[in-house]
C-alpha cells in the first residue's frame, strides 16, 4: 500500500492550493469570521494539535489570544459522523458544572468559510499523555494517580443532571445498546472495504448476551487517556475532557468499557490501540481491573459485565477504523497510521471475541 500524495491542510488563501483536494483550514476566511464576532486582531496562525486521527484540531493564535478550533475531516462522511456542532452543544451544556470541559467561544455552522462547520473553545494550558510521559511523571504514585483522575472525571460526567443541563433531546434514555449495535452494523456497510466475517459474529454474540443497562447518563463516547488534558506539574490533575463528538445519552458503562479497552498495560502487543494509548503501558499505572474497581466504588454501579462492554468497544473501534482505512486507500487521508489498519481492524475484532469469551454473562 502506498501513501497518497501529500495533502496541504492549512493555507492562507484558498487560491494557494492548486490540487484537487480542498484544504481543511483557510486562514483568511477564518480571520473574517473572527472579525465578525470581535475575536482578536491581526493575522491568524494555526498549528495542528492532538493525534489527528478523527476530527481536525488546531491551536489558533491571533495576537495575544489563543483558542482551539475543531472541524470534521474531509468528506464524504457517514451520516451523523464527526458532528462538531453536536460536540459544541454538549460542551456548552456541561460548562459551569463539575464536568471538566473547556469554555466554548464560538460555533460557526456555515461551511462556506473554511469548508466545514467548526467551533472554537478556550485554550486550556496542559498536556495530553497519549503516547509518552513527561519526565516529571516517573513516580509510581503519580502514574497511579493519572488513572484515578481519569476514573473520577468519568464519574463526574455520569453524575451530570443532563436534563437540567438542557440535554433532554440530546439522545434517547432507553434502548441505547440495541440502537448502537444496529447503528454500527449499518456503519460497517458504509465503511467496509473487504469481507470480515468476524464483524457479524461479534455483533450476534453482543446481541445474544446484551446486559441490562443502568439508568441513562451523559455518555462521552470516546473516553480514554488520549482525549483528556492534564495540568503541567505534579501531582497529576486532569483539567479538561476533550473530543466529545460521540457524546449522547445512554449507558454509562459503555464509557467504562471504552476506557478499559483503550488502557494499555505492560506486555500488550504493539497493535493499533497501543499505538494510540501507549503512555499507560509504562510501569506504575493502574491495571484495567483497578480502573473498573475504582469506577464501581465511586459510582455505585456494578462492573461485573465490563468485559461485554470491552468487546462492544473493540467492535465499534474496528468499524470506525475501517472507515479511516477506506479514506486511506481512496487517497482522502494522508495519516500513515491509517495504513496499519489493514491488519489493525481484524486485530480489534479478534480482541472483541476474546473479551466475549471471558464475559461473566
Backbone torsions as a table, in degrees:
resi	resn	phi	psi	omega
1	UNK	NA	126.6	178.6
2	UNK	-100.7	150.8	179.7
3	UNK	-72.4	147.1	174.6
4	UNK	-67.6	165.5	177.6
5	UNK	-57.7	151.7	179.2
6	UNK	-56.9	138.4	-177.8
7	UNK	-114.6	130.1	177.0
8	UNK	-85.7	119.3	-175.5
9	UNK	-92.0	-35.5	-174.8
10	UNK	-123.6	128.7	176.9
11	UNK	-134.0	158.6	176.6
12	UNK	-76.6	-44.0	179.7
13	UNK	-130.0	147.3	179.7
14	UNK	-59.1	-32.4	-179.7
15	UNK	-67.5	-11.8	-179.6
16	UNK	-72.5	-12.2	-178.4
17	UNK	-102.2	122.0	-178.6
18	UNK	-96.2	-20.1	-176.0
19	UNK	-81.7	-179.9	-176.4
20	UNK	-80.8	-15.2	-175.1
21	UNK	-90.3	125.6	-179.7
22	UNK	-68.8	141.9	172.3
23	UNK	-67.3	162.2	178.0
24	UNK	-94.4	-12.3	179.7
25	UNK	-149.9	122.9	176.8
26	UNK	-111.2	111.3	-168.4
27	UNK	-66.9	-39.8	179.0
28	UNK	-62.6	-39.3	178.4
29	UNK	-66.6	-40.3	178.2
30	UNK	-63.7	-39.7	178.1
31	UNK	-58.4	-39.4	-179.8
32	UNK	-65.5	-37.7	176.9
33	UNK	-65.8	-44.3	-179.8
34	UNK	-64.1	-40.1	177.2
35	UNK	-60.0	-41.5	-178.1
36	UNK	-64.1	-23.8	-179.2
37	UNK	-107.5	8.4	177.3
38	UNK	66.5	35.7	-176.7
39	UNK	-106.2	97.1	174.3
40	UNK	76.3	179.9	-178.5
41	UNK	-143.3	148.1	174.3
42	UNK	92.7	-174.6	-177.3
43	UNK	-68.8	152.9	-179.8
44	UNK	-101.6	137.3	169.6
45	UNK	-115.0	148.4	-178.7
46	UNK	-137.7	139.5	176.6
47	UNK	-137.0	133.0	179.3
48	UNK	-67.0	143.2	175.6
49	UNK	-134.4	162.2	-179.5
50	UNK	84.6	-177.3	-175.2
51	UNK	-80.9	-14.7	171.1
52	UNK	70.9	17.8	-176.8
53	UNK	-94.5	-2.4	-179.1
54	UNK	-135.3	-117.6	174.5
55	UNK	-64.0	151.7	174.8
56	UNK	-78.8	137.8	179.2
57	UNK	-129.7	128.4	-177.8
58	UNK	-129.1	141.6	167.1
59	UNK	-85.9	120.3	-177.4
60	UNK	-105.5	126.6	177.3
61	UNK	-120.7	137.3	176.5
62	UNK	-146.0	105.2	-174.3
63	UNK	61.7	-124.8	179.2
64	UNK	-91.2	2.2	-177.5
65	UNK	-98.0	152.0	177.1
66	UNK	-146.4	137.2	176.9
67	UNK	-139.6	171.4	173.0
68	UNK	-115.1	129.6	-180.0
69	UNK	-107.2	136.9	176.1
70	UNK	-123.7	132.7	175.2
71	UNK	-145.5	157.7	-178.6
72	UNK	-73.5	165.6	175.0
73	UNK	-70.8	175.4	176.4
74	UNK	-64.4	145.5	177.9
75	UNK	-84.1	-175.5	-1.7
76	UNK	-74.0	150.8	-176.6
77	UNK	-121.7	154.1	174.6
78	UNK	-61.1	152.1	178.4
79	UNK	-55.2	134.7	177.0
80	UNK	72.5	-3.6	-178.7
81	UNK	-77.5	148.3	173.1
82	UNK	57.7	42.5	-176.3
83	UNK	-85.6	92.9	-175.7
84	UNK	-72.4	-26.3	178.4
85	UNK	-71.6	-32.5	172.7
86	UNK	-65.0	-40.5	176.7
87	UNK	-60.6	-43.5	177.4
88	UNK	-59.2	-39.7	-177.6
89	UNK	-62.1	-43.9	-177.8
90	UNK	-71.5	-34.6	176.5
91	UNK	-63.3	-42.0	179.0
92	UNK	-64.8	-38.3	-179.4
93	UNK	-69.2	-37.0	-177.3
94	UNK	-83.1	-14.0	179.1
95	UNK	-60.8	138.1	-179.3
96	UNK	83.9	2.2	175.9
97	UNK	-106.6	-173.4	178.1
98	UNK	-71.8	-14.0	180.0
99	UNK	-68.3	133.6	-172.4
100	UNK	-87.5	89.2	-178.2
101	UNK	-128.6	151.7	173.8
102	UNK	-69.9	157.6	175.5
103	UNK	-77.5	132.4	178.8
104	UNK	-84.7	146.0	-174.0
105	UNK	-112.5	-40.9	-171.4
106	UNK	-160.6	139.5	168.9
107	UNK	-121.0	131.1	-177.4
108	UNK	-123.3	109.9	-173.5
109	UNK	-82.2	-29.5	-174.1
110	UNK	-72.0	117.3	-179.1
111	UNK	-73.6	-7.4	-174.0
112	UNK	-64.1	-31.6	-173.3
113	UNK	-65.3	-56.7	-176.8
114	UNK	-119.3	5.7	178.6
115	UNK	100.7	-2.1	-180.0
116	UNK	-166.8	157.1	170.6
117	UNK	-60.7	155.2	177.7
118	UNK	-154.9	168.2	170.6
119	UNK	-141.8	159.7	176.1
120	UNK	-114.8	143.2	172.7
121	UNK	-134.1	164.9	179.9
122	UNK	-61.9	151.3	175.1
123	UNK	-88.5	114.4	179.9
124	UNK	-95.5	118.3	177.8
125	UNK	-62.2	133.9	-179.2
126	UNK	166.3	-166.5	-176.5
127	UNK	-143.8	146.1	177.2
128	UNK	-103.2	133.6	-170.8
129	UNK	-108.8	46.5	-172.1
130	UNK	-76.9	-39.1	-172.3
131	UNK	-118.0	-32.2	178.6
132	UNK	-145.1	161.8	-174.9
133	UNK	-105.8	141.2	171.5
134	UNK	-63.9	156.6	-176.4
135	UNK	-63.0	-28.1	-176.6
136	UNK	-77.8	-0.2	178.9
137	UNK	-110.1	46.3	-179.3
138	UNK	-92.9	-18.6	-177.2
139	UNK	-73.2	138.1	180.0
140	UNK	-56.1	-37.3	-178.8
141	UNK	-67.0	-31.6	177.6
142	UNK	-73.1	-39.8	178.9
143	UNK	-66.6	-39.6	176.6
144	UNK	-65.1	-36.4	-178.4
145	UNK	-65.3	-29.2	177.5
146	UNK	-58.8	-48.1	177.9
147	UNK	-64.2	-38.6	179.3
148	UNK	-65.4	-40.8	176.9
149	UNK	-62.9	-39.8	177.2
150	UNK	-58.6	-51.1	-178.2
151	UNK	-63.3	-42.8	-178.8
152	UNK	-63.4	-39.3	177.6
153	UNK	-66.0	-35.8	178.0
154	UNK	-66.2	-41.9	177.3
155	UNK	-61.1	-39.0	177.7
156	UNK	-61.8	-40.1	176.4
157	UNK	-60.0	-44.5	-176.0
158	UNK	-75.1	-15.2	176.5
159	UNK	-88.6	-9.2	-178.9
160	UNK	-60.2	133.7	173.1
161	UNK	-77.9	89.8	-171.3
162	UNK	-68.9	-27.0	176.1
163	UNK	-69.5	-45.9	178.9
164	UNK	-64.9	-26.4	-180.0
165	UNK	-80.6	-0.2	177.6
166	UNK	87.1	22.9	-177.6
167	UNK	-107.5	26.1	-178.0
168	UNK	-57.9	-33.3	-177.6
169	UNK	-104.4	18.3	-178.6
170	UNK	-79.4	-21.2	179.5
171	UNK	-179.9	159.5	178.2
172	UNK	-78.8	141.4	-176.2
173	UNK	-82.7	-10.1	-178.6
174	UNK	-122.9	157.7	173.4
175	UNK	69.3	22.2	-175.6
176	UNK	-59.3	-49.4	-174.9
177	UNK	-65.1	-43.2	178.9
178	UNK	-60.5	-44.0	-179.3
179	UNK	-66.3	-37.8	-179.5
180	UNK	-64.6	-44.8	179.4
181	UNK	-61.9	-43.7	178.5
182	UNK	-62.6	-44.5	-179.0
183	UNK	-61.8	-43.4	-175.7
184	UNK	-75.8	-25.7	169.6
185	UNK	-59.1	-46.0	178.6
186	UNK	-66.8	-36.4	179.0
187	UNK	-65.4	-33.8	176.5
188	UNK	-60.6	-41.4	179.1
189	UNK	-61.1	-33.6	178.3
190	UNK	-75.1	-39.0	-172.2
191	UNK	-89.3	-23.1	-166.7
192	UNK	-60.4	135.6	173.1
193	UNK	-111.8	-4.6	-173.7
194	UNK	-161.7	172.6	179.9
195	UNK	-93.3	113.4	177.1
196	UNK	-123.9	95.1	-175.7
197	UNK	-58.3	-24.9	-179.1
198	UNK	-63.6	-22.4	177.3
199	UNK	-60.1	-49.6	-180.0
200	UNK	-70.5	-35.1	179.8
201	UNK	-63.4	-47.1	178.6
202	UNK	-63.3	-43.7	-179.4
203	UNK	-58.1	-44.4	-179.6
204	UNK	-64.2	-39.5	179.3
205	UNK	-71.3	-35.9	174.9
206	UNK	-61.4	-44.1	-179.9
207	UNK	-65.5	-39.4	-177.0
208	UNK	-69.1	-28.6	-176.0
209	UNK	-115.0	22.1	-172.8
210	UNK	-62.1	128.7	179.5
211	UNK	-77.5	166.4	172.2
212	UNK	-83.5	124.1	-176.1
213	UNK	-73.2	146.2	168.8
214	UNK	-71.6	-179.0	179.2
215	UNK	-56.1	141.5	-175.6
216	UNK	-66.8	147.1	177.4
217	UNK	-138.0	174.1	164.8
218	UNK	-64.7	131.4	179.5
219	UNK	-116.1	129.2	-180.0
220	UNK	-70.6	-47.5	175.9
221	UNK	95.6	-19.4	178.5
222	UNK	-148.7	48.1	-172.7
223	UNK	-85.0	111.1	-179.2
224	UNK	-155.9	170.8	-175.4
225	UNK	-58.5	-38.2	-177.4
226	UNK	-73.3	-5.3	-179.4
227	UNK	-112.9	23.5	174.3
228	UNK	-132.8	162.9	-179.4
229	UNK	-124.5	137.2	177.7
230	UNK	-108.5	144.4	175.8
231	UNK	-64.9	151.4	175.0
232	UNK	-62.0	150.7	175.2
233	UNK	91.7	-177.5	-179.7
234	UNK	-126.9	155.4	-4.3
235	UNK	-68.2	159.6	-178.2
236	UNK	-60.3	135.7	179.4
237	UNK	-137.6	114.7	-178.8
238	UNK	-74.7	122.8	-174.3
239	UNK	-112.7	-16.0	-178.7
240	UNK	-156.5	133.6	170.0
241	UNK	-98.6	127.1	-172.6
242	UNK	-114.0	176.8	169.9
243	UNK	57.1	68.7	-176.9
244	UNK	-95.9	21.0	-172.4
245	UNK	-64.2	-23.6	-178.7
246	UNK	-100.2	8.9	-175.6
247	UNK	-64.6	147.8	177.1
248	UNK	-164.4	-172.0	172.1
249	UNK	-102.4	130.7	-176.7
250	UNK	-179.3	-149.5	-174.8
251	UNK	-82.8	115.9	-177.2
252	UNK	-63.1	-26.5	-178.3
253	UNK	-69.9	-16.0	173.2
254	UNK	-64.3	-36.4	175.7
255	UNK	-66.0	-42.0	179.0
256	UNK	-63.3	-44.7	178.5
257	UNK	-59.8	-38.6	178.6
258	UNK	-65.6	-43.1	178.6
259	UNK	-61.0	-47.3	-178.4
260	UNK	-65.0	-41.7	-179.5
261	UNK	-63.2	-31.1	-177.8
262	UNK	-97.6	9.4	-177.8
263	UNK	-95.2	104.7	-179.8
264	UNK	-73.5	145.5	176.6
265	UNK	-130.4	159.6	178.5
266	UNK	-55.1	135.8	179.1
267	UNK	95.2	-7.9	177.4
268	UNK	-61.8	144.5	174.9
269	UNK	-66.0	155.0	-176.3
270	UNK	-80.8	66.1	-179.5
271	UNK	-97.3	-170.8	-173.7
272	UNK	-66.9	-37.2	-179.3
273	UNK	-69.8	-35.7	176.8
274	UNK	-65.5	-36.2	178.2
275	UNK	-62.6	-33.4	-179.1
276	UNK	-83.4	-22.1	-169.3
277	UNK	-137.4	40.3	-169.1
278	UNK	-68.9	-22.9	-171.2
279	UNK	-57.8	-41.7	-174.5
280	UNK	-75.0	-3.1	175.3
281	UNK	-78.7	-5.8	176.9
282	UNK	-71.7	153.2	179.2
283	UNK	-61.5	146.5	174.6
284	UNK	103.5	-13.1	-180.0
285	UNK	-77.8	159.1	173.2
286	UNK	-60.6	153.8	173.1
287	UNK	-82.9	168.7	175.9
288	UNK	-61.5	-39.8	180.0
289	UNK	-64.5	-37.0	178.9
290	UNK	-68.5	-36.1	175.9
291	UNK	-61.6	-47.0	-179.4
292	UNK	-63.5	-39.6	-180.0
293	UNK	-66.0	-40.6	178.5
294	UNK	-65.4	-40.5	178.2
295	UNK	-61.2	-44.8	179.6
296	UNK	-60.4	-43.6	-178.5
297	UNK	-66.7	-40.2	-176.4
298	UNK	-79.4	-31.5	-174.6
299	UNK	-98.6	-22.6	-175.5
300	UNK	80.1	6.4	179.9
301	UNK	-96.3	144.6	176.6
302	UNK	-71.5	138.9	176.0
303	UNK	-115.7	23.6	-178.5
304	UNK	-61.2	-28.7	-177.5
305	UNK	-102.6	25.6	-174.4
306	UNK	-59.9	-30.2	-178.9
307	UNK	-68.7	-29.5	173.1
308	UNK	-62.9	-44.3	-179.5
309	UNK	-67.7	-31.7	174.5
310	UNK	-64.7	-45.5	177.8
311	UNK	-60.6	-42.3	177.7
312	UNK	-58.5	-44.0	180.0
313	UNK	-64.3	-44.2	-178.3
314	UNK	-66.9	-38.2	177.7
315	UNK	-64.2	-45.8	177.2
316	UNK	-62.4	-41.4	178.8
317	UNK	-59.5	-41.9	179.9
318	UNK	-60.5	-41.8	-177.9
319	UNK	-70.9	-42.9	174.5
320	UNK	-56.8	-49.0	-172.8
321	UNK	-71.4	-25.3	172.5
322	UNK	-62.4	-35.0	175.2
323	UNK	-64.0	-39.0	175.9
324	UNK	-66.2	-39.6	178.1
325	UNK	-63.5	-38.8	176.7
326	UNK	-60.2	-44.8	179.7
327	UNK	-62.0	-35.2	179.0
328	UNK	-65.3	-51.7	-174.1
329	UNK	-71.2	-21.0	176.2
330	UNK	-88.6	-0.4	176.9
331	UNK	78.7	18.7	-179.1
332	UNK	-100.8	7.2	178.1
333	UNK	-146.3	143.8	-177.6
334	UNK	-112.2	0.0	-177.5
335	UNK	-70.6	117.1	-177.5
336	UNK	-63.9	-19.5	176.2
337	UNK	-56.4	-36.1	-175.4
338	UNK	-64.2	-27.8	179.2
339	UNK	-62.8	-32.9	-179.1
340	UNK	-70.0	-11.0	-176.9
341	UNK	-75.4	-10.0	173.3
342	UNK	-55.9	-41.4	175.8
343	UNK	-98.5	-24.0	-175.7
344	UNK	-67.6	-38.0	-179.4
345	UNK	-64.7	-49.7	174.8
346	UNK	-58.4	-34.2	177.3
347	UNK	-61.0	-43.8	178.6
348	UNK	-62.9	-39.4	178.7
349	UNK	-65.3	-39.1	176.1
350	UNK	-63.7	-38.3	176.7
351	UNK	-63.3	-38.2	177.9
352	UNK	-63.5	-42.2	178.1
353	UNK	-63.5	-39.5	179.0
354	UNK	-64.1	-41.7	179.0
355	UNK	-63.3	-40.0	178.6
356	UNK	-65.1	-31.0	178.7
357	UNK	-64.2	-28.6	-178.3
358	UNK	-105.1	0.4	178.8
359	UNK	-61.0	134.8	179.6
360	UNK	-89.3	74.5	-177.7
361	UNK	-71.2	NA	NA
